[in-house]
C-alpha cells in the first residue's frame, strides 16, 4: 500500500501567505545573517521551497547551531527530544 500525500499535505492554510505579500520574496530576509546561539522563530516563506523544514515545526522557536553552506542548523525541542533542522534563512525570523 502506498502512502497518501507528501511533504505539504494538509498545509493549505498553514503555509498560506498574507494577501498583501503574495508574489513577493524579501531579499532582506533571504540574505539575513545569524550567529551561533541566536534565538529564531520558524516562519515558512511558502514562495521558496528549498531549505524549508517539515510543516509540523511551523511556528516553533529554537536556537541557531552551526552553519552549513547558506543554511543554518536550528536546535528545537520537540516533546522530550532535541531535534536539529537544516533551514534556509528565508524561513527564519529573529526572536
N, C-alpha and C positions, 0 to 999 in steps of 0.2 A: 504494500500500500504506500502511495506517495504522500508526502507532506503537503498540505494545502497552504498556499500563501508563501510569502517571502519576508524579506527584511522589513519592509514598510507596511506590512499587513495591519489593518485596523488603526492607521495613524492619520486618517483624513483630517481630523480636527486638531490633533496634537502637533503635527508638523506644518500646519497652515500658517501662511504669512499674513500679517496685517494688510488690509486692503490698500493702505496708503504707501506701503513699502513693497508692493508687488513689482517684480521685474527689476528691482534694484539690488545690486550687491555692493556693499560698502567696502571700498578699497582700504579704508582706515582699519576696519575690523579684520580684513584679510591680512594686513601687514603688521598687526599688533604683536608686541614682544612681551614675554613673561620671563621672570626669573624663578629659580627653584624656591619653593615654599610659598609662592603666591596663592591666595585663595581665589578660586574661579567658580562660576556657575556654568552648567552645561545648558546652553540655549542653542538649539539647532537652527542653522541657516538652511532652509529647505531648498534653496536655489542651487546649492553646492552639495553634491552627494559625496564627493571624495573626502575622506578623513572624518566622516560622521560616525558617531557612536551608535550603539543599539538604542532604539527609541524607549526602551524600558528605563534608561538612565536620564531621560529628558527632565530637566528641572532640578537635578541633583547638584550638590556642591562638592568640591574636592580641592586638593592642593596639587600644585604643579610639581612633578618629579623632574626627570631628566628630559632633554630634548633629543629628538631623533629626526634628522633632516629638517623639514619645516614644521613638523608636528611635535606635540608635547605628550608625555605620559602624565595622565591625571590619576591620582590615587583617591578612590572614593570608598565609602563604607556602604556595603550592600547587605543589609541584615546584620549578621555577625561576621561576615567575611570582608576583608580588604581586597579591593579589586583595582586593577591598573588598566586604564583605557588609553589608547593611542588616538589623539584627537587633533584635528587641524585647528589653528587659532581662530578661524572664522566662526567656529561653533562654540567659542568660549567668551565669557563676559567677566570682567574683573568684579570681584565682590568680596 
